[in-house]
Amino acid sequence: MRVVSGIQPTGKPHLGNYLGAIRNYVRMQDDAEATGGQCLYFLADLHAISMPHDPAELSASTREMVATLVACGVDPDRAILFNQAQVPAHAQLQWLLTGTARMGWLNRMTQFKDKSGKNREGASIALFTYPVLQAADVLLYQATHVPVGDDQKQHLELARDIAQKFNNDFCPEDAPVFTLPDPIIPPDTARIMSLRDGSAKMSKSNPSDMSRINLTDEADTIMQKIRKARTDPEPLPSEEAGLEGRAEAANLVSIYAALAGASTAQVLSEHGGEGFGKFKPALGELLVEKLAPINDRFNELRKDRAALDAILRQGAEKASALGAPTLEAAYNALGLVRG
Ligand code: TYM
């Protein structure tokens, strides 16, 4: 079991990142350990330069993201935690894979369409080729399991297509260079939605901070954001069928269920019939209770920049060593002479 996943260090990590991905990073540390496997989690700083960014902010938020992941329970003694920029093999393998990835495949990526918007001609080349770097990120380590939210599923399918075509085109049948990775997507929290619009996912790039709960929000802010979250005037139903067509209500119930470790049906059997005037404070309090320890650890860890840098340096050394044989095999398979 080789678990690999990444998160962009731009902006503040939010509840969608936590429930969709980071919580699974933490859980999978135990699963990997139990099976003699290995987890690698990285900050996708090379991905972050595909959009306009402020260099000073990127380095600050890279360190803050390390502190956040550790605060959430990623353990740098058990998992390899690093940033892409310190492991050149990611960029090297990306170039090798751009020979295999097809224009038509990348043209179908919905994230490029969303992020480039109406300005396709003005989008960076990096934004277009981004999914090839993402494929390199996981293929470099022979990843078997990739914990992600639903929005990354298409990128993972592309990684599988690239791996398959490379193996077919350049490797003997009994000695493929790449392993086909499986996305691990949580069934109930694959897509946490915006607090202001139940049809849009919760996202760092939404201009309104009220649309998301940041993992570093203080208690007052959390309570206020939940109080102001968009809902409808109906009380909560007692059964799941009653949430149909009520995206905002369904989102709040699924957040509650995920944090309480309960099913949607259990939450509705307990809170069915309540209006949002009653349910929202209960949800706010649960959020505060669950996020407070993360917040406290984050505030402690972020003070020690040297310790955060040491985590990244050590992680990068281990990741480089793990990725080296696959990178070498890919060069060789392509007939590139390495001396
Ligand atoms: P990023 O930084 O946008 O998000 C990090 C993780 O959080 C998940 N996520 C969500 N899950 C549920 N609901 C939401 N509203 C929500 N918003 C975000 C994402 O699915 C992701 O798992 N391209 C990736 C980073 C990346 C990567 C990789 C991931 C680079 N290379 C290789 C896996 C493997 C990204 O931008 O994620």
Boltz pocket constraint, residues with backbone or C-beta under 6 A from the ligand:
constraints:
  - pocket:
      binder: B
      contacts: [[A, 4], [A, 5], [A, 6], [A, 7], [A, 8], [A, 9], [A, 16], [A, 17], [A, 18], [A, 19], [A, 20], [A, 21], [A, 22], [A, 44], [A, 47], [A, 133], [A, 134], [A, 137], [A, 138], [A, 146], [A, 147], [A, 148], [A, 149], [A, 150], [A, 151], [A, 152], [A, 189], [A, 190], [A, 191], [A, 192], [A, 193], [A, 201], [A, 202], [A, 203]]
      max_distance: 6.0
